[in-house]
Amino acid sequence: MNYATLFQTIKGYVENDFPNTQFTDTSATDATFTSKQQIDTFIQQAEQRIYNSVQFPAIRKNVTGATTTNNKYLSSPADFLAVYSIAVIDGDGNYEYLLNKDVNFIRQAYPSPTDTGLPKYYAIFGPTTTNEVPPVITNEYSFILGPTPDAAYSVELHYYYYPESIVTASTTWLGDNFDSALLYGSLIEAYTFMKGEADVIANYNKRYEEAMILAKRLGDGMERRDAYRSGQVRMTVN
């Protein structure tokens, strides 16, 4: 299901064209939200809910970077959500996968910046700051490494992120493979906005939950096993 089909299907299900609505915000100028903006918001909210419910490989990304000698901090990508794995690559090409620890652990284990070596641990330190005066806090996270890198090592980061929304991409992996979850997730948001009948919302929720069971079977089950290692998936037949 592409964006155009999803958009029209949502309108057809809820029988609402969502005409332009004027909202008054005392802290800003008045803004008019169009039908498209409202439905786009419903879709994006549904996408966020789905991506935070199932660990699809489609929401993982791989990037490479490098540490800085004698600098224990490492910046994260702008679209970073959570770590899947971090590996430091030494001069011989060997991978050292870092263990996740708390910032306090790394501070205690390596209290001095001169405690250098090949990093073994990492922790999410918090938002990065610029070198401006005064420093500006950004929206990007940074990692703290322990021990402090003693060389400029290559780093390979696998991480979770939000893929581009179907609203702007027109077609996405989610829309192509689990359009039922995306549709009913969007309908829940739309009908909640409309303050619709409780039995209708309950029906949309039921259909959404059924779609998510299948999605989790794939993302948290089938995509994490194979027939050679785990055997074929078997279901009890009465």
VENJOSUL-V857516 format. One record per backbone hydrogen bond with DSSP energy under -0.5 kcal/mol. CO is the residue of the C=O (numbers start at 1). NH is the residue of the N-H. Records with the same first field share a line. If there is no record, write none. Layout:
CO = NH, NH
This chain:
2 = 6
3 = 7
4 = 8
5 = 9
6 = 10
7 = 11
8 = 12
9 = 13
10 = 14
11 = 15, 16
21 = 23, 33
23 = 25, 31
24 = 26
25 = 28
31 = 23, 33
32 = 34
33 = 21
34 = 38
35 = 39
36 = 40
37 = 41
38 = 42
39 = 43
40 = 44
41 = 45
42 = 46
43 = 47
44 = 48
45 = 49
46 = 50
47 = 51
48 = 52
50 = 53, 54
54 = 56
56 = 59
57 = 60
59 = 161
61 = 159
63 = 157
65 = 155
68 = 71
71 = 68
72 = 145
74 = 143
77 = 80
82 = 160
85 = 158
86 = 98
87 = 156
88 = 90, 96
89 = 154
90 = 93
94 = 90
95 = 97
96 = 88
99 = 122
102 = 106
103 = 107
104 = 108
105 = 109
106 = 110
108 = 111
112 = 115
114 = 116
115 = 148
117 = 119, 150
120 = 99
121 = 146
122 = 101
123 = 125, 144
126 = 142
128 = 138
132 = 134
136 = 130
140 = 128
141 = 76
142 = 125, 126
143 = 74
144 = 123
146 = 120, 121
148 = 117
149 = 70
151 = 153
153 = 67
154 = 89
155 = 65, 157
156 = 87, 158
157 = 63
158 = 84, 85
159 = 61
160 = 81, 82
161 = 163
165 = 168, 169
166 = 170
169 = 171
170 = 3
172 = 176
173 = 177
174 = 178
178 = 182
179 = 183
180 = 184
181 = 185
182 = 186
183 = 187
184 = 188
185 = 189
186 = 190
187 = 191
188 = 192
189 = 193
190 = 194
191 = 196
192 = 195
197 = 201
198 = 202
199 = 203
200 = 204
201 = 205
202 = 206
203 = 207
204 = 208
205 = 209
206 = 210
207 = 211
208 = 212
209 = 213
210 = 214
211 = 215
212 = 216
213 = 217
214 = 218
215 = 219
216 = 220
217 = 222
218 = 223
221 = 224
222 = 225
226 = 230, 231
227 = 231
236 = 238
